[in-house]
Amino acid sequence: MDLDLTTLLVLSALVVLMSSGMYIAEAWARDGATVDRLWSLTFASAVITAVANLATGLSAALWWANAVGNGAAVLTAFAVWSGARAYGGRRSLVEVSLAAALLAAVTTLVAGPDGGFWAGAEVMLAATAVGALLAARTILCGPLRAFRAGSALALIVLIAGCYYLVRLAVFLGAGPESAPFQTYVGTEVTTLVGVLLVNGGAFTMIALRGQHADERAHEVRNFDPMTGARTHHSFEPRALAQLRSAEQAGAPAVMIAIAPESLREIAVAFGRPYADRALTICGEIAQMLLPPRALMGRDASDGQAFQVLIPAWTVEDAAAWATEVRTELIDAPLSVPGGALRLTASVGVAGARKYAYDLGELCATARTASHEAIAQGGNRVVVAETDGRALDGAAPMAPSKEP
């Protein structure tokens, strides 16, 4: 069965529309990252190219559609390049992509209605090849190459760049009406190649953005999105590793439990968002003051408290640090309807040497010490010391049993 050019262009437009729509719908379901927006531009341009080529093939009076199609074809390739740059954390240079597309469109428009179907073709073919080859190089030299889908996308745009280079060479050497051009790189062949490339690009880009979404989900599992502290999922294994290292070296380490106060009362008086903001402020201040190598996480047994493990510190050092956190917290009032509230926290400190470097016992002891601080009136630091001695800026906890 032979397909005439018009039928082939119609089918091409439909297929490109479906595959492009698949990626754009997938991108809209995510958080609108720069990469998604730029690669959505790639597929929107591919759809415009297919529709513009169909319009040009249906009526010579729609000669201006040729300019739209040429510009969109160039933007299709260059937007892949801009998206790949953005994925690697570099400037997208989308303005360069738009300038290349505008150049191709203006060159075609300058030729006017007498320019025919191939008006501005040289600029379009050259710019599309350059955009695709730049995209291939950026992908192969950036973080995308670490993924199989990234390598596949590089291969797709490399094929596109080479194809358009060959097409440009034949166009310039033999002309668009020559037998070699019509047979090997004519409109029919290019339409089929374009459909295959757009479909391949859609599948690889969806796979890449899906992998990115999985990485983001894994990061969310590791860090609490509200306070930035580690979740129990990531805090526990790292804390265990640090305690093992400290025990082997005979070095001190401390566990600190920070319990922001009056969160329930704030929630009742002003609403849950204000209580959440108070918890966030406490977490931000503690993280701002964290020393090197310290670990901070949300308390798994008490979602309204934090745990901080600091290696190579004594309980005296930890008590001084906790007092600094309390001071900074008081100086960071929470704005509420009708005024502001000064925030306070009760802090418990437990030394690893006293508790055999056992993470579970350390966490429980520091947590109990923070509860003792609340029982003593709050807004203070309690150190779990076997001799019950008081430290500067801290209150002693009742003597506890040796492990």
Salt bridges, closest charged atoms under 4 A:
GLU26 OE2 - ARG30 NH1 3.36
ASP31 OD2 - ARG216 NH1 2.96
ASP36 OD1 - ARG30 NH2 3.01
ASP36 OD1 - ARG209 NE 2.76
GLU95 OE2 - ARG91 NH2 2.51
ASP224 OD2 - ARG298 NH1 2.65
GLU236 OE1 - HIS232 NE2 2.65
ASP276 OD1 - ARG272 NH1 3.82
GLU284 OE2 - ARG277 NH1 3.69
ASP299 OD2 - ARG367 NE 2.82
GLU316 OE2 - ARG389 NH2 3.05
GLU385 OE1 - ARG389 NH2 3.26
ASP387 OD2 - ARG389 NE 2.98
